[in-house]
Amino acid sequence: MSEESHRPGRIVAVLGHGVVPAHAPVLRADDLGALRGDGIFETMHVRGGAAWLIGAHLDRMAASAARLDLDLPDAEILSGLAMQALAAWPADAEGALRMVCTRGPEGGGPVSVYATVAPVSEVVLRNRRQGITVVTASIGFAADARQRAPWLLGGAKTLSYAVNMASQRWALANGVDDVLWTSSDGYALEGPTSTLVWLDGRSLCTVPAETTGILAGTTARHLLDRAAELGLVAEERMATPATLTDVDGVWFTSSVRGVAEVTAIDDVKLLPSDMTRAIRELLGFAA
């Protein structure tokens, strides 16, 4: 029997209904989350039957809801929904918990809220083990543009991920694993589904979310908050892609992939970092 056949199936839980069959209808055809991507979500790593960093994720979800003027249920209700979904998931299986809240029906009505738990894909596991190559791609505006334009929803994790997914498909079509988004004024920002982290000497760095409008990464924040345990100092700073090719380590961090070492940027190979294993172990991700 193949390894794939041993993987648990997807779990779906709907607010007010509990766990439902994975094939059951969850959204109405006129739900604004499906029609316009008008909603928010969070994805968490599932380990030992629990959602890792769930408090930080629900805090970020509440911040996203505030930016979209979305009537998100409170954290206690969302935690209860997550626990319902996780109760149906094997405690010894690694997984990905996604919490979703849409604006609901087009004609008005309550928000739609549901949770899913799914296996971690082999691609994600391979990226974690082997690292990734990335190509730079401009988002088309300056690094500080979103700070001046709140309608761009900087820092919100919305369902409007068509551009994110198109970026990654473009990278894969060109033989590269992922994308490093850059600003029109030449700064490295983030990946479509990841936060950029790099090591410069003893400084463990990431891009400042407040001034750039990137999505503040929960995994990156947790890592930088524990930098001292690695003998490092945490910093937020700006950098160009060229700068990143001459530092002591570059990673994409995200909730489920964990830590993926960047091995090349725009075909420029990067030297392996001796901190990758220590960072991975600190965050509790298997190789």
N, C-alpha and C positions, 0 to 999 in steps of 0.2 A: 504494500500500500504506500502511496506517495506521501511525502511530507505535507503536501498541500491538503490531502484528505484528512489529516489529523488536526488541521486548524479549525478553531471554533467558528460557528457562523455568526452573522451580524445580529446584534440585539437592538431592538427599537423600543423606546419607552416614550409615551406621549403624556404631557401634563394633564391630569384629571382622569386618565385612563390606565396608567401603568404600562407594563410591558404588553406589546401587541405583536402579532406575527410580523416578521420582517417584510413580507410582501403586502401588508395591509395599507390601504390609502391613509396618508397622514395629512396632506394639504389639499385644500380646495383648488379647483382649476384657476380661480381668480385670486389666489393668494398673492399678495404683493411681493413676497419673498421669491416666488417663482417667476412672476411677471417682470419685476424690475430689480431684483436683487436687493429689495428694501428690507434689510434685516441684519442681524449680527450673529456671530458664532464664536465659540472657543473650542479648541481641541487640546486634550490633555493626555499625557502618557499614563497608561494603566499598568500598575505593577503591584503584585501581591494582593490583587483584588480591590485596589483603591486607586483613586485619581491623584496623581502626583501634582503638588502645588495647586490644588483646587481653589484654595482661598485667593491666591494671586490671580488666577484665571477669572474667577467670578468678580473680583474687584475690577479687572480690566473690562469684563463684559458690561458691568454697570457703567463704566466710563464711556464705553462705546454707545450704550443706550442713551446716555445723556446727550452725546453729540448728535444723535439721530432723533432726539425727542421721542424715544420709543418707550412704551410702558412695560418695562421688563419686570417680571415678578422678583421678589426679594431673594437674597442669597439663600435663606433657609429653605424656601420652596424649591429653588434650583438644585440645592444640595440633595434634597429628598428625591428629586427626579433622578439625579445621577446615581444615588444609592439603589433605586429601584432597578435601573439598567444594570448596574454592576453586580447586583445580587444574582442575576441570571447569567453572569459571565464566569468562566472557570478562574478560580483565584490564582492558579499557577500559570496562567496564560498572559503573555504580554499583549497589550492592546492599545487602541486609540479611542478615547471617549470624546464625542463631539456634542456640544450643547448648542442648540439653534433657537433663535427667537426671530420671527418675522412680524411685519406690521399687521398681518392678517388679511381678511377679505378686502377686495378693492372697494366695495361699497360701504365699508366700515364694519367694525366688529372687534372682538378681542384678538390679542396677539396669538400667534401659533407658536407653541413651545414644545420641543421634543429633544430627545437625546438618543444617540446611537453609540454602540460599542462595536468595533470591528478589529480584525487582526491587523498587525503591522505588516505591510507589504515587503516582499523580498527585496524590492528596489531600495526601500528605506533602510533595511538592514545592511544591504551591500554598501550603500553610501556611508553608513556609520562605520563599517569595518574598513573600507578601502579608501575613503575620501572621495572628493569630487573635483572635477574641473569646471571652471566657470568662465563665462564670457560677459563682458560689460555691455550694458544697453542703457541708453539715456531715457529718463522718464519725461524729458522735454521741458522741464522748468527748473528754476534755480533751487538751491538747497533750502532757502528760507521762504519759498513761495507759499507753502501751505500754512505757515505761521500767519501770513497776511491774508489768507483766503480760507476762512473756516468752512466754506461750502465744499472744499476739497476733502473734508473729513479726515484730515491728517491725524494719525494715531488711533483711528477707529478700525476695528476688525469687522468689516461688513461682508455681506454675502456677495457683493459685487466683485467677484474674483476672475472675471473673464479675461482681463488684461494679464493678471498674474499667471493664469494657466496658458494663455497664448505665448507669454514670454518663455515659459518652460518648454512648451512644444517646439518653439523656434530654436531653442538651445539644443534640444535632443535631435532635431532635424539636421543640425549642423555638427553633430558628433560631440556635443558638450553636455555635461550633466545638469548644469543650472546656470542662472543668470545673477550677476551682480548689477543691480540698478545704480545708475549714476545720475547726478544732477546736470543741468545744462551748463553750470559753471565748473564742472569737472570733479565733483566730490563723489566718493563712494558712499552709498547710502545703506542698502539692505538687499536681501534676496526676495523674490516674490512670496516665499513662504518661510523665510529664515531671517535671523538677525546676524549681522556681521560682527565678529569679535576677532581681535588680533593682539599679538604680543610684541611689544617693542621694548627690548631689554627686560626690565622687571615690571613694566606697566602692562596690565591687561586692559585692553581698550575696547570701547564700542562707540557708535555714533550717538550724539545727544538727540534724544527723541523730541525734547521740548522745542528746540529751535528748528528742527528739520521736518517734523511731522511724520517721521517714520513710525511704524508700530513698535512700541516699547516691548521688547521680548521678555517674557516671563522667565524663560530658561537662562537667557543672558543675564538678566538682573540677578537671579539666584546665584549664578556663577560669579559675577563681579562682587556680590555681597560676601562671598566666601573666598575671595582672592587671597586674603592673608593666610589662609590655610595652605596655600601653595607657595607661600613666600613672595607673593606678588602684591602690587598696588593697583587698585581699580581707578580707571580714568575714563572720562567721556571726551572725545576729541574728533575733529574732522581729519580725513585723510583722502588722498587721491589713489586711484588704482596703481599708479606707478610707485607710490610710497609703499603700498602693501606688498610689492614684489621684493622688498628689501627689509622685511621685518623678521621676527623670530618665530612666527607662526600665524596662520590665518584659519579661521573656522567659520562655518555657518552653524548656528545653533537654532534649534526649534524643539517644540515640546515632545514630539514623537521620534523624530530622527535623532534627537539628542545633540551629539557633537559630530559634525562631519568636517574633517580636515580638508581645506582647499589645497589641492596639489598643483593647480595651474590657473593663471588668470590671463585670458587672451593669448593662449599658447605659450606664455612665459612660465616655465616650470618653477615651482617653489620648493625650497629645501624642506624635508620632513622636520617637524618640530618634536623635540624630546618631551614636550609638555602634553601632547595629545592624550597619551594613556592616563596621565595623572588627572587631567580635566575630566575625561570620560569616567574614571573611577569616582572622582569627587561627586559627580552628578548621578552616579548610580546606574550607568548604562553599560551593559555587557558589550564586549568587543564584537 
